């Protein structure tokens, strides 16, 4: 499309970035936008926003840590959201942040929802609620016909997070098909190395729909009810 997905118009010149700003405004003190070099000049930043450039497309895990100088020592936790989650609701954002604040341990809080033919599929232990694995169709994994997806939102403690990322990079494998340093395998790494994983069910599975194709964009435009 030539521009970042969060700047694609959804309705009446409203972009996904406009929607996400409104959803998060009551709950965050500062926003760090990560984008490609050629998109930097397209952004009109607010006073509580900073921009960081991912110079090469190396995956969403790498993108998150491009902004580490901004968030690493500035907050106890960060809210990570993919820039194409136009249908993410404020209720989900609020619930995730409040749930995360209820514990002081190193943890990741991830809203989940059940979807048909998921893009990613979270395998959760039915007994303990622990995260066992994450399948990614874009990396060649076989997802269930009816599986569990995130909604593109992750609340993660910052204490020890960058050290964990460095350790992860020493032992991890890049994506089987994309060759990228992605965030979801890192999330699984955290849970297997002492971090607490907690989740809750998002009742509206439409919130999981990102914008990867023209069909996705049409779906989002049709289902966007409130701005």
N, C-alpha and C positions, 0 to 999 in steps of 0.2 A: 504493500500500500504506500510505501515511501515515507510514512510518518509513524511514530510510535503508536501502538494500539491504544494507549490511554488518551491519545489526542484525536482519535477517529470520532466524528460526530455521531451521536446516538439519536437524539431528537432535538429539533429546533436549535441547532448549533451547540447543544449540550454534549460534552465529551465524557468518557469514563472518568477522566481525572476530575471533572466537576462533580460527578456523583460521589466519587471516593472522598473528595475533600469534605463534602457535606456529611458523609457517613462517619468520618473519623474526627471531625473538628471538635466535638465536645470532649474527646477522650485523649488526644495526644498533644504534646507541647511543641513538637517539631517534626517536620516531614522531610525525609531524604529521598529525592527522586533519582533513580538510576536509569540512564539512557545511553544510547549509542552516540558517538561523537557528532555525527551529522544532524542529530535532532536537538542538540543543545540550544541552538539559537531560536528554536521554535517555542520555547517555554517562557511564559511570563510568570515569574516566581512571586509568591507572596512573602511577607516579611518573616514568616516562620517556616520557610522552605529553603532547602539547599539542593543543589544538583551535583551529581557525581557521574562520571563518564566511565562506562565499561568499554575499553578501547577495542577489545575483540570479543565476539560472541562466544563465550566459553561456558555458558550455562547459568542457571539461576542461582546456584550456590555461590559461584564466583561473583555474580552481580551483587548479592547481599553484602559481601565483604569488601566490595569497592567503596562502600560508604562507612567502613568501620571507624575511621577517624572522627566521624561525626557522632556516632552513637555509642562507641565502646565505653567511654567513661562518663557519659552524659545521662544515662538512665539505667534503672534496674532491669528493664525489659524492653523489647522492641516488638512492634506489630509489623509483620511482613505481609504484604498483600501484592498479588500479581496485578499488573496494570490493566488487565482486560476483564476484571470481575465487576462488570457493570450492574449485575443483579444482586450483588451482596447487600444484605439489609443492615440497617443500623442496629436492629435487635440482635443480630448475630454478632456484630462488632462489640456491642455493649456486654453481651453475655460472656464472650470470650475473654475480654479484658478483666471483667469482674471475677470470673472464675480463676484466672491466672493470679490475681492479686490476693486470693485467699490462701496461698501457700508461699513460703519463703524459700523453698528448696530450688535447686536448679531444675527447671522443668520446661516443657513445651506443651502449649495448649492449642489443640487443633479441632475446630468444628468439622463434623463429618455428616454426610448424608447418603442415603441409599439411592443409587441410580442404575438405570439399565445401560448396559454396554459402557462401563466406565472407562475413561481415559487413563486414570490411575485407580488402583484397587488396594485398599488398606485391609490387611488381614489382622484381625483383632482377636485375642484369646477370649473365648466366651466366659471363662472362669475368672481370670484376673483382670481383664480389660487391658492387658499389656499389648503393645504393638509388636507383632511377630514378623511382618514383612510388608513391603509396599511393591506392588507390581505396576510396571509402567508399559503401556502398549507401545509408546513411541520408542522404547528400547527393545522391543521384541518380546516382552513378557505377555503371557496369556492371562487376561483378566476374566473374571467371572461374568456370566450373562447379567446377573444382578449383583452388583458389588457395592463397595463403600468408597466414596470419593471425598476428598476435601473440597472446600469452597474457595481455595486460593488465599486463605488467611491463616497465619501462624503467629502465635504470641510466644516469644522465646526469651528466657532469662539471659542477660548479658554477662553475668559473672562466669568467667571461664570459657565463654563461647568461642572467642578467637583462638585460644589455645587448643580447644577441642577441634576446631576447623583445621588448624595446622597438623594436628595428630592424624586427623581423618585423611588428609591429603598424602600422608606418608604410607597409608595402608590401603587406600581405596582404589577402585578401578573406575576409569571413566565409563560413560554410558556405552553399552554394547553397540548401538547403532549411531548415536550422535557424537560420541567421543567427548561429551561435555562433562563439566563438573557441576552436577545438579544438586539441588537442595534436599530432595526427598531421601536419597540414600544417606545424606548427612543426618537427617532427622532420625532415621533408623539407627544410625551409628550412635547418636546421643543416647537413645533409649537402651541400647545394649551396653552402655558404659556409664551407668549410674544416674542418668537423668530421668526424671519422672515424666511420663507421657500421660496426659489427660485429655479427654475429648467429651463432646456432647453432641446430641443429635439435632441437626437442623431439619425442621419439618418440611421446608419447601426445597425440593431437590433442584429447582431452577437456579438456585443461587450458585450451584457448582458450574454452571455453563460459562465458559470463557469465550473469547472471540479469536478463533483460529481460522475460520473460513467465512465466506460470504453467507453461508447458511446460518452459521452461528450469529453473525451480525444481524441478520433478518430476525432470528429468534429473539435476540436481546431487544431489538426495537419493538417487537410485537408484545413482549412481556414486561417491558419497563412501565410500571404503573405510577410510580410516585417519584417526583424530584423535589 
